[in-house]
Amino acid sequence: MTEEYASMTVAQLKELLKEQGLPVSGKKAELIERLMEASGADEEVVEEAAAEEAAEEDDFFEEDEDWDDDEDEGHVAKQKPVLDEATQEALSLRAAQKKKTPSFRRTEWFRYKRLSRSGWRAPHGMDSKQRRNYRYRGSLVRVGHGKVAEARGLHPSGFREVMVHNIKDLESIDPETQAARIGRTVGGRKREHIHARADELGIRVLNRRSGV
């Protein structure tokens, strides 16, 4: 009986489990173990089935050795900024404050799709419920929602962003404290050159594209 379980397919094992009113989820080794527990058989077949599954997985990766060749081998790991303790504390405090900051939405953003896509606008009008700060309306932008001044203008990673449009703009960047952000009008071919030069200089590109 135990040898028969090992020679059966997963579909056949599931049919046996259904007939006995047992669960049919899991791998082949688990199905065999469940059947053997019900029939009181030995556990050697379970180990053999598990070994067969491991061997099949090894054979799969050996046959398909180039399964990870699509990864970009030239991609440099994300650089970390050199920050002092005060800046690190300011960044962590700003991150904690941001979690408590409400989402500022434009008046009537729930009524019109075009308003939901736009940014914040100060509400106007004598009868505006949002201007009068009714609780069922959105929050208003106030001075009290401002973040830590020491971390103002810094990227969440700690870098100070520098807009880049060509390779020459990279020469003035300090890799320890500044990171590059490529302009939206830069084409794909020039973007490739900027990526390559930034990797040579050890500069982090904040909006690096995976396909370029």
C-alpha positions as CSV (number, residue, x, y, z in Angstrom):
1,M,0.0,0.0,0.0
2,T,2.8,2.5,0.9
3,E,4.6,1.9,-2.4
4,E,1.3,2.5,-4.3
5,Y,1.0,5.9,-2.7
6,A,4.5,6.9,-3.9
7,S,3.7,5.8,-7.5
8,M,0.4,7.7,-7.6
9,T,0.0,11.3,-9.0
10,V,-1.2,14.2,-6.9
11,A,-4.6,14.1,-8.5
12,Q,-5.0,10.4,-7.7
13,L,-4.0,11.0,-4.1
14,K,-6.5,13.8,-3.8
15,E,-9.3,11.5,-5.0
16,L,-8.4,9.0,-2.3
17,L,-8.5,11.8,0.3
18,K,-11.9,13.0,-1.0
19,E,-13.2,9.5,-0.7
20,Q,-12.1,9.3,3.0
21,G,-13.3,12.8,3.8
22,L,-9.8,14.2,4.4
23,P,-8.3,17.6,3.4
24,V,-6.8,17.7,-0.1
25,S,-4.5,20.8,0.3
26,G,-0.7,20.6,0.5
27,K,2.2,19.0,-1.4
28,K,2.5,15.4,-2.4
29,A,4.5,14.4,0.7
30,E,1.7,16.0,2.9
31,L,-1.0,14.1,1.0
32,I,0.8,10.8,1.4
33,E,1.4,11.5,5.1
34,R,-2.2,12.2,5.5
35,L,-3.2,8.9,3.8
36,M,-0.7,6.9,5.8
37,E,-1.9,8.4,9.1
38,A,-5.4,7.3,8.1
39,S,-4.3,3.8,7.1
40,G,-1.5,3.4,9.7
41,A,1.3,3.0,7.2
42,D,5.0,3.8,7.7
43,E,6.5,7.2,7.2
44,E,9.4,6.1,4.9
45,V,7.4,6.9,1.8
46,V,6.9,10.5,3.0
47,E,10.6,11.0,3.1
48,E,11.1,9.4,-0.3
49,A,8.4,11.7,-1.8
50,A,10.0,14.8,-0.2
51,A,13.4,13.7,-1.5
52,E,11.9,13.3,-5.0
53,E,10.3,16.8,-4.9
54,A,13.6,18.3,-3.8
55,A,15.4,16.5,-6.6
56,E,12.8,17.7,-9.1
57,E,13.3,21.3,-7.9
58,D,17.1,20.9,-8.2
59,D,16.7,19.5,-11.7
60,F,14.5,22.4,-12.7
61,F,17.1,25.0,-11.7
62,E,19.9,23.0,-13.2
63,E,18.1,22.8,-16.5
64,D,17.2,26.5,-16.5
65,E,20.5,27.9,-15.3
66,D,20.0,31.2,-17.0
67,W,16.7,32.0,-15.1
68,D,18.3,35.1,-13.4
69,D,20.2,36.4,-16.4
70,D,17.7,39.2,-16.8
71,E,18.9,41.0,-13.7
72,D,20.9,44.1,-14.4
73,E,24.4,43.1,-13.3
74,G,25.7,46.6,-13.7
75,H,23.3,48.2,-11.3
76,V,25.0,49.7,-8.3
77,A,23.5,49.2,-4.9
78,K,21.7,52.2,-3.5
79,Q,24.2,54.6,-1.9
80,K,23.6,55.8,1.7
81,P,24.1,59.4,2.7
82,V,26.7,60.5,5.2
83,L,24.5,62.2,7.9
84,D,25.3,63.6,11.3
85,E,23.3,62.6,14.4
86,A,21.2,65.8,14.4
87,T,20.1,65.2,10.8
88,Q,19.3,61.6,11.4
89,E,17.1,62.5,14.4
90,A,15.4,65.2,12.3
91,L,14.6,62.7,9.6
92,S,13.2,60.1,12.0
93,L,11.1,62.8,13.7
94,R,9.8,64.0,10.4
95,A,8.8,60.5,9.4
96,A,6.9,60.0,12.7
97,Q,5.1,63.3,12.2
98,K,4.2,62.5,8.6
99,K,2.2,59.4,9.8
100,K,0.0,61.7,11.9
101,T,-0.5,64.3,9.2
102,P,-3.9,64.2,7.6
103,S,-4.4,64.0,3.8
104,F,-5.3,67.4,2.5
105,R,-7.9,67.1,-0.2
106,R,-9.4,69.8,-2.4
107,T,-13.0,71.0,-1.8
108,E,-15.6,68.7,-3.4
109,W,-12.9,66.2,-4.3
110,F,-15.3,63.4,-3.8
111,R,-17.9,64.8,-6.2
112,Y,-15.7,65.5,-9.2
113,K,-13.0,63.2,-10.5
114,R,-10.9,66.1,-11.9
115,L,-10.8,67.7,-8.4
116,S,-9.7,64.4,-6.8
117,R,-6.7,64.3,-9.1
118,S,-5.6,67.9,-8.4
119,G,-3.6,69.1,-5.5
120,W,-4.6,71.2,-2.5
121,R,-6.4,74.5,-3.0
122,A,-7.5,76.8,-0.2
123,P,-11.3,76.8,0.1
124,H,-13.1,80.1,-0.6
125,G,-16.7,81.3,-0.2
126,M,-18.7,82.5,2.7
127,D,-20.7,79.2,3.0
128,S,-17.8,76.8,2.4
129,K,-18.0,74.0,4.9
130,Q,-14.4,73.2,4.6
131,R,-13.3,76.9,5.1
132,R,-15.5,77.0,8.2
133,N,-13.7,73.8,9.4
134,Y,-16.7,71.5,9.7
135,R,-15.6,68.2,11.0
136,Y,-17.1,66.1,8.2
137,R,-15.1,68.0,5.7
138,G,-11.4,67.6,5.0
139,S,-8.6,69.1,7.0
140,L,-7.2,72.6,6.3
141,V,-3.5,73.3,5.7
142,R,-2.2,75.1,8.7
143,V,1.1,76.3,10.1
144,G,1.0,73.6,12.7
145,H,1.3,70.8,10.1
146,G,4.8,71.9,9.2
147,K,7.6,69.5,9.6
148,V,11.1,69.7,11.2
149,A,13.1,72.6,9.7
150,E,16.4,70.7,9.9
151,A,15.0,68.0,7.5
152,R,13.2,70.4,5.2
153,G,14.0,69.8,1.5
154,L,15.7,66.4,2.2
155,H,14.7,63.2,0.4
156,P,13.4,60.5,2.8
157,S,16.7,58.7,2.3
158,G,18.5,61.8,3.7
159,F,20.0,63.0,0.4
160,R,19.5,66.6,-0.9
161,E,18.1,66.3,-4.4
162,V,19.8,67.9,-7.4
163,M,18.1,68.2,-10.8
164,V,20.1,66.7,-13.6
165,H,19.6,67.1,-17.3
166,N,23.0,66.0,-18.7
167,I,26.2,64.4,-17.8
168,K,27.9,67.7,-16.9
169,D,25.4,68.3,-14.1
170,L,26.8,65.2,-12.3
171,E,30.2,66.7,-11.9
172,S,29.1,69.2,-9.3
173,I,27.2,66.7,-7.1
174,D,28.7,65.5,-3.8
175,P,28.0,61.8,-3.6
176,E,28.0,61.8,0.2
177,T,25.2,64.3,0.8
178,Q,23.5,64.9,-2.6
179,A,21.6,62.6,-5.0
180,A,20.6,63.1,-8.7
181,R,17.1,63.4,-10.0
182,I,16.9,63.2,-13.8
183,G,14.6,65.7,-15.4
184,R,11.4,64.4,-17.0
185,T,12.3,65.8,-20.4
186,V,15.5,63.8,-20.7
187,G,15.3,61.1,-23.3
188,G,16.1,57.4,-22.9
189,R,19.5,57.4,-24.6
190,K,20.8,60.3,-22.6
191,R,19.3,58.8,-19.5
192,E,21.4,55.7,-20.1
193,H,24.6,57.8,-20.3
194,I,23.6,59.6,-17.1
195,H,23.1,56.3,-15.3
196,A,26.4,55.0,-16.4
197,R,28.3,58.1,-15.4
198,A,26.5,58.3,-12.0
199,D,27.5,54.7,-11.3
200,E,31.1,55.6,-12.0
201,L,31.0,58.6,-9.7
202,G,29.1,56.7,-7.0
203,I,26.1,59.0,-7.2
204,R,22.6,57.8,-6.4
205,V,19.9,58.4,-9.0
206,L,16.6,58.8,-7.2
207,N,14.3,58.2,-10.2
208,R,16.3,55.4,-11.9
209,R,14.2,53.4,-14.3
210,S,14.4,49.6,-14.3
211,G,14.3,49.3,-18.1
212,V,17.0,51.9,-18.8
